[in-house]
Amino acid sequence: MAAMALSSESSEASELGIEHLLRLQRPDGGWPAFLGDSDGSWTTSLALCALNQMTDFASAREKGFHWLIAERGREAHWFWRWKFKTADRNVRFDPDKYGWPWISGSASWVIPTAFSVIAIKQFTVCNRSEASEKRIHLGVEMLLDRACVDGGWNSGNSVVYGVPLRPHVEATAIALLALQDERRTEVIQKSLSWLRQNAAGIDSVSSLAWCILTLFVYQEPVGGLKNRLATIIGDGCDIRNNATLATAILALKCGEMIHPFVVLR
Amino acid sequence: MKLDRRRFLGSSVGVAAATGVTAEWVWPKHSVSYRRPHSAVAMLNADEYSERIEALLMEGLRLFRLNVLGRSILLKPNLVEDLPGAVNTNSTLIGAAARCFLRLGATRVVIGEGPGHQRDTELVVQAAGLKPHLAERQIEFVDLNRDELRKVKLKANYSGLGELWLPRAVLESDFVVSMPKVKTHHWAGVTLSLKNMFGIVPGMKYGWPKNLLHWGGIHESILDICATVPIHFVIADGITAMEGNGPLQGSARQLGKIVLSDDPVAADATCARLMGFDPLRVRHLSEGCHFLGNLHEDRIRMLAEGVGAPTRPFSVLPDFLHLLAAKS
């Protein structure tokens, strides 16, 4: 996120960020969740989005892409699909529609699936393949399947023990980014409407920043939201998390730089 | 000797049982034991969340003669979602606990939580109304989902996870206080001080939710985490609790209690009894009582008020009807 945020600010800092990112890539193409970790993780999709903004690093991007294509939620295995269809029905979802997990060995969730769909859509703008299109399609289907009853997305599923879950702002914003070039179905329209309505009342930096990044892509007015975000952030000293700070910078720069999550297909 | 089918089955069951016992003896599932001869529990009556809670809590804490002088305290509340109602540990109680530990001589009190579903921790902290309490005494809040991490070998092996990355704020604290909200839970039956420790597992590594723990088994993961990061004290928020489809979508249930204990198993067993459940039917308690603390009433010394039978047991989802204690 920091490398993306710095890309228009300082070429030196951005280059250092990208160099660091390249050093962290694992031999199998994945990226760990943080420095010191040795497992590939959900951050691979974010790293690929960051590299997709560059014209270089084809090999690193290729490897990252292949890691993502191979990664899948645990319910993709026939045994778990069968279990979720027959014995374990307390959570309502279609296990045939799977996406990406946060960490290998767990189930598919909305945010890692959305980031992976964006990363693969960006990477394959000019080189679509059957495998990439199949995973994109499956990921999009998974997101549409997990949408909340009245639009928007929770972290993973929409109904548990017969009770509908309410949407989360970040999950909704990021899922909508993944669906930006899809046909504007009723689910997408309702979710966009939910996000638009809720954005006005958000006081937290991260959620508000993701709202701006998404609403901008959907060509909604974001000027007022950007002003509010700038006021909340102040001098930025209270933001301790670099990813949150970077997301906020990206949101404030919407329209002034290439949107890192835009999909041009 | 002719081996008929009944004998064969009987022998097989016997061999399996003996193997299990032997395996547990040769390769025990836990390498630590925090269980003491006796544990103490105090139940404080409180009808509402008011400024009077601090005085009440201080009085309760003094019953335990805690030695926290010069120590660094981590308060681990249960802050799950930016939802209204009885979802999160009440911020008035959290603030009161922080002030009490400072008054008792702690050098530092940190409040740490890593919400399991909501990725935006700031949103949860805002919704829980915690910010004014943090500002008042300059108490630090650490987002455990995004803290610096260290890899730790687990001190029990129920889940098969072997090791976990855990936050520095947790590993560096001298005294961990679990502050659960007393709630039913649609996967675990109850969520109390032991289940509350799922919140120390970082989302940055394991995601939102920390789904790997579910695949490892909820009860099994609870046991592994609590063996690795011992809970030194419990302050359970049972003033307004939750019943039914907890931990998020249940109904508020006025219980009017704050449960304190120097033993998490004793605290959770007492809370379970208050809810009308048999604690031995909660799997992580029935197993945890072998090494994490005391479950049985003859090993729990009540410092203030005993456990009366609830007027009406907490309602549960059909999958958890077996938790209900037999009527005496």
Interface residues (C-beta under 8 A of the other chain):
Chain A: A33 F34 G36 D37 S41 W42 R74 N90 P101 W102 I103 G105 S106 A107 W109 I111 P112 N154 S155 G156 V160 Y161 V163 L165 R166 H168 V169 E170 A171 I202 D203 S204 V205 S206 S207 R240 N241 A243 T244
Chain B: L83 H117 Q118 R119 D120 E122 L123 Q126 D143 R146 L149 K151 W165 H186 G203 M204 K205 Y206 G207 W208 P209 N211 L212 H214 W215 N245 L248 Q249 L317 D319
